[in-house]
Structure formats: structure tokens, C-alpha cells
Amino acid sequence: MPMEPEQDSKVSEAGEATNREIGVALPSSIDATVEGLAQHLYLADRSLATALFLALRLGRPLLLEGEPGTGKTEIAKVLAGMLGRRLIRLQCYDGMDLNQAAYEWDHARQLLEIRMAESSGRQEHLHLNDLYDRRFLLRRPLLEALDSGLAAAPVLLIDELDRTDEAFEAYLLELLSDFQISIPELGSIRAPQPPIVLLTSNRTRELHDAVKRRCLYHWVDFPSPEREEAILARKVPALSPPMRRRIVHLVQGLRRLELFKRPGVAETIDMAQAVLVLGLEDLSADTVNPLAGVLLKVQDDIEQAREALGSLLASKAV
């Protein structure tokens, strides 16, 4: 008997939740890694698939460096979906401290515990260790990744590590090497199963050698024209092949300019979707100029691109 749509949806959601609880088997080869990523609409080259496969098999963190817009963050999202794992993301920023990244004590609950002990007359039996118990511990992304309670270890994404300072990098060393965090009041919390750790960096500054030594490394570059066309074919299938070539040709040409921020793959996809929405049949200076803000996000870059737009569009994509 066929399922009603609502019932089918509930079963599907339950199945996805179960997958996140138990995970799926790791890919058995580099080719299987390429295929698994492709099934989740990420077209990886063989060098990236090799780095991911080795990181999974060796149980090592993987550091992904590259310019903004090359798809580093998307790799972690797709990998979590491919493996049926929960994705835990720590978005790094300047001035971030351990309270936001790893853990903090729930001082309000600790204070409430003290007042309850006083009101019940058992304050004499309340010791300091009673207040620094796991039940008063607020788990932030790093600790949550080590102590998630799931049957399958999650994927931990430490995104844009180069935005933080060297002190935070030093704190990460214990996690990256031993998959544990030391809490002075409580001791060390070690992951029963090491999480799959991916770190990304836009290389706005050089990361410390100690971090790099604990990781496998891969540089994520902008895709080749052929691979970028293939990405558009997957992400925006309604776009005609000639228009795909024209958009990729334009974007690849813009990346050769001395821009402050070169357009990434996400901007290429946005451009393709904008062309579809507007029903454009060809690209010209008149049609592309109003769309400059889709591809470029800095006014100086837009002005420079407009000057070069004529020659970029005159050179037809083959």
C-alpha cells in the first residue's frame, strides 16, 4: 500500500535522523570518494578526493587553504551529508575566546545550586567540586564535537581559522593531536570516537607550523573552466550549455584581473541563476553591467571590471 505524502515525509526525516546518529561507511577508495561527493553535487578533482580519503582513513585533521569563494566550507557540508554525520561548525572571528569556541560554566545554574543548598540547610555539604560538575558545563562547538553522545562521530568544521590569533591556535593543538580538551576544574574530556576535523583558512595570515604539522594539507584552487561548467550543469541544470560556457568564460576572465576579491564558484552559480530569472539569451555589456554586483562585491573591482568588460565579452568562449 503506497504511503501518504505526509507519512512518507516523516519516514524520510526519521531515516535522515537515524543516518546522522549512526553514520554510513567511509568510502573504500579515492574513486568512491569522488563518486560520493558527486552524488551530493560537489565535483571534486582527484587531488582533493585523495586528501579527503587519506584524512578519513588515517583519522587526521585536514587543513584546506585557498582564496575565498573556492568552496572550502562547502566541502565540509557535503562530506557530512555524504557520511550521514552531524556537522558542527565553529565560525572563527577576531577576538574569539574559549567561552564561544569550547566551553563555559553555567554560572547562573551554579549560583542557583548554592542558593538552593542554603535554603535547604545543606550548604555545609556543598563542595566546590559539586559546582564544577558536567551538568553545569555549557558545551560550545569544540567540546560538543568531542562529547556529542552520537554513535557516529560528527564532522567538525573550524572555519576561517586565520581570523583568530595565535593564542587560539595554541589551544587547538591538544584537540588536533589527541582529540581531547583539558578543563582545569574538571580534567580532560577525550572523544570516544575522534570527530572528522576540517579546518579552513583564506590565508589572510600564515598559520603556525604546529597547527600544520598536526594536519594533512590541501590547497583548494578555483576550478578549471571545464569543471566549473560541470558544476553549473549540476547546480543550474535549466541553463543552456552555450550560456554556461559564456558565464564561465566571463568569470574566468574576471579572475585574471587584479581584483581585491575575485568571484568565487558561489558567485558563478548566482550569476547563472540571475541569467535564468531575467531570461537573458546572450551576454553583452548592456546586460552584464547591471549584474556586476552579483559577481563582484567591492566597488573598485566593479569599476575595473566594467573597463575590461568589452574585451572579455568580445572574446567568445569556445
N, C-alpha and C positions, 0 to 999 in steps of 0.2 A: 504494500500500500504506500503510495507516494506521500512524502511529508508535506505538511502545510508550509508555506514560505516562512512564517514566523518561527515555527518549530525547527525548520531546517537551519535558520539563522542562529537560533540558540544552541543547537548542536554544534554548529561550526565554531561559534565563540568558545564553547566549552572545550572543543578539540584544540583550539589555539592556546587556551589557558593551560591545558594539560601538557602540550608541547613545551611551553615555557617552563613548566615545573620539572619535566624530565629530560628535555632536550632531545636532539637527534644525534646520530653517529657523526663523528668527524669525517671529513672527506678522506678517501683512501689514497688519493693521488693528486698530483698537480692538475691533471686534466679534469678530475672530478671537482676540484675547487673552482676551476674556470667555469665548468658547466653549472655548478650550484649557484655561483654569483650571477651567471647569465639568466638563470631561471627567475632570479629576483631583480632582473632588469639592470644589472651592473655588468658592463662589458669590460673585464679586466684583461690587461695584457699578461703574457706568461710570466714576466719577471715579478709583477705584483702577486700573482697567484702563487708563485713559488715562495715568496716571503711569507704570505699568509699560511700556506700549507706547513712550512717549517715552524712558524711560530706556534701553530696549533699542535703539531706533533712533538715539538721539543718543550712545550709548556713555557715559552719565553715571551715576555712583553715585546710588542712590535712598535717601533717609532716610525711614524710616517711624516716626512717633511716635504714641503713643497709650497708653491705660491698659493695665495687664497684663490679659491674657486676651482681647484683641480680635483675636488671630490674626496678629500681625505676623511671628512666627517661621515660622508655617505657610506664609505667602506664599512665603518663600524656598525651603522644602522642595518646595512644589507647583511653583514655577517651574522648579526644577532637574529635576523629573520631566517636566514638560511639554516642556522643551527637550532632554531627554536629556543633561543635563550633570551632571558630578560636583558635589556640594555640599560645600564646605569651610566649616566653621563655626568661628568664633572666639567662644567664650563669654567675655564680659568679666566681670571681677570687681575688687573693690577691691584695689589693690596689685599688679595685674598688670604685669609688665615685659616688655621686648623678648625675653628668653630664652623666655618662654612664648608670646609673640604672633608674633614674626617669625623669629628665628633664634638659634642659638648655636653656638659652636665645640665640636667633639668633642675636649675636652682629653685624654681617655683615649687616643684614637687618635693624637693629636699626640705625646703622651708616648711611646707605643709606637713611633712612627716615629723619634723621637730615639734611643731605646734600640737599635732595630734598626740605625740608622746607626752608632752607637757600636760595636756588636758586630761589624759588618762592616768597620769601619775607614774608613767614608766620611763621618764626621761633618764633616770639613773641607769637603765639597762640599754639605753640607746648609745651605741658606739659609732665612732667615725666611719668604720668600715661598713656599717649598716647604711650610711648615706651614700657611699660610693659603691653602689651595687649596680648590676647590669640594668635593673628595672628603672634606674634614674638616668640611663645613658641615652642620649639622642643620637641616633646614627645618621651621619651625613654620607655622601656618596662613597667615599673610600672605605669606610667601615661597613657600610651596607653591602658593598661588593664582597667583602670577606666573610660577613656574618648574615647572609641573606636568608638562610634557612631553606633554600630551594634544593631540590635533589640534583639539579644540574647547575653548575657554577655559571654565573652571569657573565656577560661581556661588559667590561669596564672601559669606558672611553674617557680619557683625560685629554680634553680638547683645548688646543692652543696653549700648550704649556709654556711657550715663550712669552706669554703675557705676565707670568708670575716672576718672582725674584729667586735668587739663588738659595735663600733660606728654605723656601718651599721645595725646591728641587732636592735639597739635602734631606728633607723629611721624607721624600718619596723613596729614598734608596732602600730602606728596610722593606717597604711594600714590594718594590720591584725585584728584590733579590730573594726574600724569604716569604713573601705573601702574608705578611703579618704587620700589625700595628701595635706599638707599645704605648700603654696608657699608664702614667705614673701611679695613679691611685688604684689601678685595677690589675695591672700586669699586661702581658702580651696576649693579643687575640689573633690567632692564626686561622687561616681559611682551611676548612676540612677538605675542600677541593679548590685549587687555585683558580681564580677567575681568568678569563681570557682578556688580557690587558692590551689596549691600543692607545698610544699617545700620538697626538698630532702637534705639529709646530709649523707656523708660517715663516719661521726663521727671521723674525724681526730682531732677534739676538741669538747668539750662539749658546746652545745648551751645554751644561757641564759634561766633561768626559765621563764622570762617574755614572751619570744617567745613561749615556750612550753605551757604556760597557755592559750594562745590565739588560740591554735590549737588542733585538735584531733591528735592522735598519732598512728602510726603502724610501727612495726619493720618488714622489708622485708628480709626474710632469703633466702638462697639458696633453690631451690626446692628439694623435695624428689626424689628418683630415679624414682618412678612411674610417677610423674608429669613431670619430665624432659624428660622421654621417650615420654610422650604425647605431650610435646612441640615440640620435634623433629619430631614427626609424623605429626604435623600441619605445621611446618616450612620447613621441608625437606621430603616431602611425598615419594619421589622416593627411599629413603633409606630403606633397608630391616629391618624387626623387629629384627633379630639376631644382625645385625650391630649396630642398635640403642642401644640395650642392652649393647653391648661391649663398645661403645663410652661412654655411661653414666656411666658404671661401672668404666672405666678408669678415667673419670673426677671426679667422686665422690671420688675415691681413692686418686687422687692428692689433693683434697681439705682437706683431713685428714692430709696431710703433713704440716710441719711448713714452709710455703712459705711466701715470702714477699707480693705477690699478687696472691691470689687463682683465678683459672679460673672461669669466670662467665658464665651465660647462653649464652651470645653472642659468647663466645669462643667455647662453646659446639656446637652451630649451625655452626660456621666457620669450626670446625673440621669435622662435618658431611658433609658439602659441599665439603671440601677438599678430603675426602674419596671418594665421588662420582666422582669428577673430575679426580682423579687418578685411579679410577676403582679398588680400593682395595677390596679384598674379605675377608680378615681377618686382625687382628691387631697383630703385633709382634714387638719385639724390633727393628728389621731392618726397618720396615715400619713406626713406630711411631717416632723414633729418628729424622728423617729429618723434621717431622711435629711439633717438640717441640715448635717452635716459633708461631704456630697457637694457642696453648693453653696457653703458658706462655710468659711473656713479660719482664722478668728480668733474666739475665744470671745466677745468683746464684741459682734461682729457677729451671732453666733448668738443671743445673748440679746436683742439688739434686734430681730432678725428674728422671734423667737418672739412678741414682744409685738405685732408688726404682722401676724402670720400670719393671724389671724382675719379681719381686714378684707381682706387680699389674696385670700384664698380665697373670701370671701363675694361678692366682685365677680367674676362669671363672665366668662370670656373669650368673646367673640363670634365 
